[in-house]
């Protein structure tokens, strides 16, 4: 029951990306990640990205790592 309340990291990334008006391609470039990796994370195909990847995405979005994982 709790797991659904806990938003998937991909959902959070997508929501923040849209809030900042970035396309997936733009965020992938800013985060220095392959576009495919970002799309897989956002669509929750990859549900546990590495901390390095999370750090790159956080930096690309201009948010703290904490903001993405809490």
N, C-alpha and C positions, 0 to 999 in steps of 0.2 A: 504494500500500500504506500509506503514512504517513497519508494523508488520513482513513482510517477510524479510525486510532489517535487522531487529533486529534478530540476530541468537538466536534460542532456547538455553536455558542453557544446555540442554542435548547434543546438537551438539557441543557446546564449550567444555564441559567436555570430550566428545569423542575425539575431535581433539587434545586437550592437552594430554590426556591419550596416544593416539597413538604417538604423538610427543615424549613423554617420554618413549616410548616403553614398556608400561605396559599393561597387560591383564586386563579385567574387574575384574577378580578374585583377581589379585594382588592389584589393586586400592581399591577394596572393603575391603580387609584386611588392607591395609595402612590407609584407612579412617575409619576403624572400623565400617563398615556398612554391613548390609546383602547384599549378592550378588544380590538378586532379586530387592532390592531397587535401587541399582546402575543401573542395566539393564533397569529398568522401567524409570529412569530419563534419561538415555542416549537415549532411544528410544522414548522419549517425551510422554510416557504414564503419567508420573508425570511431569507436566510442571512448577509447583510452589513448589519445595521442601522447607522445613522449613529452616530458616537461620542456625539452628544448623547443619542440614544435609549439607548445602552448605559449612559451615565452615569446617566440617570434610573432605569433598571432596577437598576443596582448600588446606588444610593441607596435605592431602594424595598426592596431585599433586605438592606440594611445590610452590603454587602460592597464591596471595592475593585473598580475597573474591571479592574485586573490579574487579579483572581480570575476574572472572567468571560471574559477574552480569552486567558489563557495556557493 
